[in-house]
Amino acid sequence: MRHPGIKQYAACAVCMFPSLCATVDHAASTVFFGLAALGIYDSYRQRKNLSGTERSFLLAFFAYFFLQAVTLVNTEQMSEGLKMLERLLRFPLVVFVYFSLKNTTDIFGKHLGTAFRVASCTLLTVALVQTFFLGHPRAEGAYNAIVFGGLGAWLASILYVRAVAAGKIDKASLLDFVCSGMALGACVLSFTRGAILVFPAMLLLCPALLRTSFALRITFASSMATALIILVVWQVTPEATKQRLASRWASPFQAENSSISTFEMMPRLAIWQDSFEMFKSSPILGVGLGDFRHELTRRIESGEAMTPKAFKHAHNVFIDSLARTGIYGFFIMLFTVFIVPAKLLLNSAKRASTGDDLWGTCGLVTLASFAVFGLTENWFSRMPLLTTFLISVAMFIALQQDQIEKGGQPHAGEV
């Protein structure tokens, strides 16, 4: 990327990405493919400068697509399988996105903290407008409540770990705490249960990653603040929305009539049990990459299913992978998507010449937050979430590697 104007464009796209991915239609894909196109242009020169660690990460994501494609041999609904494979095509394209990111870290690395803060303000503004002025029952952004809530939880986690990593309360860390609360407020207004669970999990993870007494003290204080934010948001929520959500959340505990089905009590549990039955019927390669809905429909018609509705996925990243691709695809997904990047980030942190490794920690928090969110939602089927995951992991690895190459010094202007 030799032309300075192109570098500025790429850096600007990266900084705008956190604000636009949940609030503007197709913004995430536009940024992703734009960065990929620029990376293709500069790929031949950039590939020679990659470290062995970077090659391992890129090879894992590149191989994931082709290894998952093997499960098409077990697919009856080939058109659906190819649609699913089309989504996964973003994994090999991450290689070219990474080239663009690695070549512009000196520009966007200076402003990324500010970009996350602006994004939190944007999400909260959209959430307040949609719920209080437009009368929507839930904050949905440009897509739906699940995407909006998931991105809000991710932003809240990143801003929180940035604040705690500072090791002290100053203007910058205080601003990060406030913006983290704003992103969390937007997440709560989406009323996405799985996303709301992400932030408490990150509160517990943060002291383990940072290993400081300051992190422990802040975790306790933040837990109290989080409970207060949720309470305040609940108090100002319209009454009609309260009643609908209260019945939805409490229904599993209010069922006294044994005639009530498992689906009516706990829909997620019913679909998970049906997914496990699919896995047991074909444990090696699963029912097929594109056959989840087809197989569930067949089970409903034969009376074998616990759920009366043919869902497109299992509402759980890990269970969905087991059902579709069996043990083969599950372990490939677990290893290439989560374990390889996590190991890279941890090993790179050990090699850094200073004790501070903010971007590496942010990368680990991203992996953990999407893993937790994946327990109740299959974000592989939500393109804005999948694209955000891929860009953010590649972005934090690029920033960390650049910091290591420069002797562990943070980017100028980074706060």
Buried (B, 14 or more C-beta within 10 A) or exposed (E): BEEEEBBEBBBBBBBBBBBBBBBBEBBBBBBBBBBBEBBBBBBEEBEEEBEEBBEBBBEBBBBBBEBBBBBBEBBEBBEBBBEBBEBBEBBBBBBBBBBBBBBBBEBBBBBBBBBBBBBBBBBBEBBBEBBBEEEBBBBBBBBBBBBBBBBBBBBBBBBBBBBBBBBEEEEBBEBBBBBBBBBBBBBBBBBBBBBBBBBBBBBEBBBEBBEBEBBEEBBEEBBEBBEEBBEEBBEEBEEEBEEBBEEEEEBBEEBEEEEEEBBBBBBBBBBBBBBBBBBEBBEEBBBBBBBBBBBBBBBBEEEEBBBEEBBEBBBBBBBBBBBBBBBBBBBBBBBBBBBBBBBBBBEBBEEBEEEBBBBBBBBBBBBBBBBBBBBBBBBBBBBBBBBBBBBBBBBBBBBBBBBBEEEBEBBEEBB
